């Protein structure tokens, strides 16, 4: 298990650390997971962009402005 994403209980967890717009209330409507569970699409960033994250690596795959 990747020690950078494991919490104290041993459960794997990733966090999106990019800056979100403070005027937006983040909720479940800001996230979409692809049908194959390989990517997460996220909105609500300070630059009004959508971002696509890889669930395998946690890295940003695409930024759409």
C-alpha positions as CSV (number, residue, x, y, z in Angstrom):
1,X,0.0,0.0,0.0
2,X,1.2,3.5,-0.9
3,X,2.2,5.2,2.4
4,X,1.4,8.6,0.9
5,X,-2.2,7.8,0.5
6,X,-2.9,5.4,3.4
7,X,-4.5,6.7,6.6
8,X,-4.0,5.4,10.1
9,X,-6.6,2.6,9.6
10,X,-4.8,1.3,6.6
11,X,-7.6,2.4,4.2
12,X,-6.3,3.8,0.9
13,X,-7.4,7.4,0.4
14,X,-6.4,10.1,-2.1
15,X,-7.0,13.8,-1.8
16,X,-7.4,16.4,-4.5
17,X,-5.0,19.1,-3.3
18,X,-5.4,21.7,-6.1
19,X,-7.0,25.0,-5.1
20,X,-10.7,25.1,-5.3
21,X,-12.8,28.3,-5.6
22,X,-13.7,29.4,-2.1
23,X,-17.0,30.8,-3.3
24,X,-18.2,27.3,-4.4
25,X,-19.7,24.9,-2.0
26,X,-18.1,21.6,-2.9
27,X,-20.5,18.7,-3.0
28,X,-21.2,15.4,-4.9
29,X,-22.3,17.4,-8.0
30,X,-18.6,18.5,-8.5
31,X,-17.4,14.9,-9.1
32,X,-18.0,12.3,-11.8
33,X,-16.3,8.9,-12.1
34,X,-15.9,7.3,-15.5
35,X,-17.7,4.0,-16.1
36,X,-14.4,2.1,-16.0
37,X,-13.4,3.8,-12.7
38,X,-10.1,5.0,-14.2
39,X,-10.7,8.7,-14.0
40,X,-12.4,11.3,-11.8
41,X,-13.7,14.5,-13.4
42,X,-13.7,17.4,-10.9
43,X,-15.1,21.0,-11.2
44,X,-15.0,24.0,-8.9
45,X,-11.4,25.2,-9.3
46,X,-10.3,28.9,-8.9
47,X,-9.6,29.2,-12.6
48,X,-13.0,27.9,-13.6
49,X,-11.5,24.7,-15.1
50,X,-12.5,21.1,-15.1
51,X,-9.8,18.6,-14.2
52,X,-9.5,14.9,-14.9
53,X,-7.5,12.8,-12.4
54,X,-6.2,9.3,-12.8
55,X,-7.5,7.0,-10.0
56,X,-4.4,4.8,-10.4
57,X,-1.8,7.5,-9.9
58,X,-3.7,10.4,-8.4
59,X,-2.1,12.7,-10.9
60,X,-3.9,15.3,-13.1
61,X,-4.4,13.8,-16.5
62,X,-6.1,16.7,-18.3
63,X,-7.1,20.3,-17.4
64,X,-10.0,21.8,-19.5
65,X,-10.4,25.6,-19.2
